[in-house]
Amino acid sequence: MHTASIDGNVSDAERARLHDVLKQRFSLDDAATDKLVEEATEAEAKAIDLYQFTSKLNRSLDDAGRVRLVEMMWQIVYADGAVTEFEDNLIWRAADLLHVARDQRIALRARVAGENKGNDIA
């Protein structure tokens, strides 16, 4: 949720992509996905830093799971066809806290950008 809202505007494209990514990645139905997004929105509003989330994720996800999470973040960011400096910085910080290597983060960005090339809005 923080990925979608970091630039101060959650676009319809970002909201829809967030819903789709969560639904697909975790095999959820629409109601469960809506509930998850609602709970994430509440948690994000109360959050003071990324560490409270990334520390839990580091304990519960393996390397591949943490890489998939960074990939999901890029998918949400690229939903509206543009990456702001706030979004880029957020993913850099989150990836660092999740121990996802710089090279992996950059490769994920390039791959997701390539997948979204035909969908560019900006």
Backbone torsions as a table, in degrees:
resi	resn	phi	psi	omega
1	MET	NA	-40.3	180.0
2	HIS	-62.6	-34.7	178.4
3	THR	-61.3	-42.0	-178.9
4	ALA	-72.0	-29.1	-172.8
5	SER	-104.1	-3.8	-172.9
6	ILE	-60.0	-30.2	-178.6
7	ASP	-87.4	7.1	176.9
8	GLY	89.4	-3.2	-177.9
9	ASN	-144.6	118.4	174.1
10	VAL	-94.0	103.3	-178.5
11	SER	-72.2	161.8	176.2
12	ASP	-59.9	-37.0	179.8
13	ALA	-65.7	-41.9	178.6
14	GLU	-66.6	-42.0	179.3
15	ARG	-61.9	-45.1	-179.9
16	ALA	-65.9	-41.4	-180.0
17	ARG	-66.6	-40.7	176.3
18	LEU	-57.0	-48.2	179.2
19	HIS	-59.3	-47.8	-178.1
20	ASP	-64.4	-43.5	-178.6
21	VAL	-63.1	-47.0	179.9
22	LEU	-64.7	-44.0	-179.0
23	LYS	-60.9	-47.3	-178.2
24	GLN	-70.1	-49.2	-173.6
25	ARG	-64.3	-34.7	-175.7
26	PHE	-110.4	10.2	177.3
27	SER	52.4	52.4	-179.2
28	LEU	-101.9	156.7	171.1
29	ASP	-88.0	176.5	-175.8
30	ASP	-61.3	-42.2	-178.1
31	ALA	-64.4	-45.0	179.6
32	ALA	-65.5	-38.1	178.3
33	THR	-65.9	-43.8	177.9
34	ASP	-60.4	-41.6	179.0
35	LYS	-64.8	-42.2	178.9
36	LEU	-62.6	-43.9	178.8
37	VAL	-64.0	-40.6	178.2
38	GLU	-62.5	-45.8	178.8
39	GLU	-66.0	-37.5	178.2
40	ALA	-65.9	-37.8	178.3
41	THR	-63.0	-42.9	178.3
42	GLU	-65.3	-44.3	179.6
43	ALA	-64.3	-40.9	-179.6
44	GLU	-64.7	-36.9	179.9
45	ALA	-65.9	-28.6	-178.7
46	LYS	-92.9	-11.2	-173.5
47	ALA	-69.2	144.1	175.9
48	ILE	-110.7	-18.0	178.3
49	ASP	-159.9	173.6	179.0
50	LEU	-80.2	-27.3	-173.1
51	TYR	-58.4	-37.0	-179.4
52	GLN	-60.8	-28.0	177.6
53	PHE	-89.4	-47.5	-175.4
54	THR	-66.5	-31.9	178.7
55	SER	-64.6	-39.5	177.1
56	LYS	-67.9	-41.8	179.8
57	LEU	-64.8	-39.0	178.0
58	ASN	-62.0	-34.0	179.1
59	ARG	-76.9	-26.0	-173.7
60	SER	-106.5	-15.4	-178.4
61	LEU	-112.3	146.6	172.5
62	ASP	-84.6	-178.6	-178.3
63	ASP	-55.7	-45.9	-178.3
64	ALA	-63.4	-38.3	179.0
65	GLY	-65.8	-39.3	178.4
66	ARG	-68.3	-37.3	176.3
67	VAL	-64.6	-42.6	178.0
68	ARG	-61.1	-36.8	178.9
69	LEU	-64.0	-44.0	177.7
70	VAL	-63.5	-39.5	176.5
71	GLU	-60.4	-42.8	178.3
72	MET	-61.5	-38.9	178.2
73	MET	-61.8	-44.5	177.4
74	TRP	-62.1	-39.1	179.5
75	GLN	-60.9	-40.7	179.3
76	ILE	-68.9	-43.3	179.7
77	VAL	-60.7	-43.7	-176.9
78	TYR	-78.6	-2.3	-178.3
79	ALA	-58.7	-35.3	-179.1
80	ASP	-96.2	6.5	174.3
81	GLY	83.5	2.0	-178.5
82	ALA	-140.6	146.4	176.5
83	VAL	-117.2	118.9	177.7
84	THR	-85.5	165.6	177.8
85	GLU	-64.6	-28.2	177.4
86	PHE	-67.9	-43.4	179.5
87	GLU	-65.3	-45.5	179.7
88	ASP	-60.8	-43.8	-179.9
89	ASN	-66.1	-40.3	178.3
90	LEU	-59.6	-46.9	-178.4
91	ILE	-68.1	-37.4	175.7
92	TRP	-58.6	-48.5	-178.9
93	ARG	-65.8	-43.9	-179.7
94	ALA	-64.1	-45.0	179.4
95	ALA	-60.5	-40.8	178.3
96	ASP	-62.2	-46.3	179.3
97	LEU	-66.2	-27.7	179.0
98	LEU	-89.1	3.1	179.2
99	HIS	61.2	36.3	172.9
100	VAL	-94.0	122.5	-174.4
101	ALA	-60.9	149.5	178.7
102	ARG	-52.6	-46.1	-179.5
103	ASP	-61.1	-39.9	178.3
104	GLN	-65.9	-44.6	179.8
105	ARG	-59.1	-44.1	-179.2
106	ILE	-68.0	-40.9	178.6
107	ALA	-64.7	-39.9	177.5
108	LEU	-63.4	-42.2	178.6
109	ARG	-60.5	-46.5	-179.0
110	ALA	-62.2	-42.4	-179.7
111	ARG	-64.7	-47.2	-179.7
112	VAL	-65.4	-39.6	177.7
113	ALA	-61.2	-42.4	177.8
114	GLY	-63.3	-38.4	178.6
115	GLU	-66.9	-27.1	-177.1
116	ASN	-100.8	4.8	-174.8
117	LYS	-54.6	-42.5	179.9
118	GLY	-73.5	-12.0	-177.1
119	ASN	-102.6	6.8	-175.4
120	ASP	-57.9	133.5	176.6
121	ILE	-103.3	-37.6	-175.7
122	ALA	-75.4	NA	NA
